Amino acid sequence: MGIILKSQRELDKMREAGRIVSAVLDAVEAACVPGVTTFELNGIAKRELARAKARSAFLGYRPGVAPPYPAVLCTSVNRVVVHGIPSKQECLREGDLIGIDFACFKDGYCADAARTVAVGVISEPARALLETTRMCLERAIKESIPGARLGDIGAAIARTSESRGFAVVRDFVGHGIGAAMHEPPSVPNHGEPGRGPRLRPGMVLAIEPILNAGSAEVVVLDDGWTVVTADASLSAHVEHTVAITDDGPRVLTAA
């Protein structure tokens, strides 16, 4: 299947899904305080999803050989890179970093976003990682204009990350998005400027920089979902759903 260009009507539907995603992440982020469990955070996301009359894109999702994903929210704490499963036993502590990742369908179209949140006061190294990851996303979005190449996005992420001493995770990438959560093309967090498919109005990309404080190497745990840093270093992940338009990038999951 090739890259699917969206009409203005489809983009408007994705924007509505994006508003829901943003509102759910706002509610979850507000609850990321010491003492709360990741299971409780999933409950908040589930409640807000129901209020919006939207459908989870994560619950029951099953790519390849992994078991169905059991929650509506991914909660990735400290060394967990992506796809952390909420748990009643996992309680947030002062100084943690937690990645919260959420996607939903509304009227047949999907939006996907992620944030990494500081729990209370975090260390300076953790803050630098968090700030750099957010900077990577901002610079990647600026590259998301008609006529640019897909490689320009990845190159901006890798250049920003490496200039500040952080490693880009290459095993997991962003993706196209629309009527399905995952569509072509893959959106790597590294690349060569001027290479890859040309960006065209109507393309929609889930751009998601993932940075580690140590090595870029990751390991998938036995549950088939949880991805952790191989060296137990901190990780951070941020994501927006971004439409390519004649007027420049349109962030569909912005507040």
Secondary structure as UniProt FT lines:
FT   HELIX           8..30
FT   TURN            34..35
FT   HELIX           38..51
FT   TURN            52..53
FT   STRAND          55..56
FT   TURN            59..60
FT   TURN            64..65
FT   STRAND          73..77
FT   TURN            78..79
FT   STRAND          80..82
FT   TURN            88..89
FT   TURN            94..95
FT   STRAND          97..106
FT   TURN            107..108
FT   STRAND          109..118
FT   HELIX           124..142
FT   TURN            146..147
FT   HELIX           150..163
FT   TURN            164..165
FT   STRAND          167..168
FT   STRAND          174..176
FT   STRAND          183..187
FT   TURN            193..194
FT   TURN            201..202
FT   STRAND          204..207
FT   STRAND          210..212
FT   STRAND          218..220
FT   TURN            222..223
FT   STRAND          227..229
FT   TURN            230..231
FT   STRAND          235..237
FT   STRAND          239..245
FT   TURN            246..247
FT   STRAND          248..251
FT   TURN            252..253
//
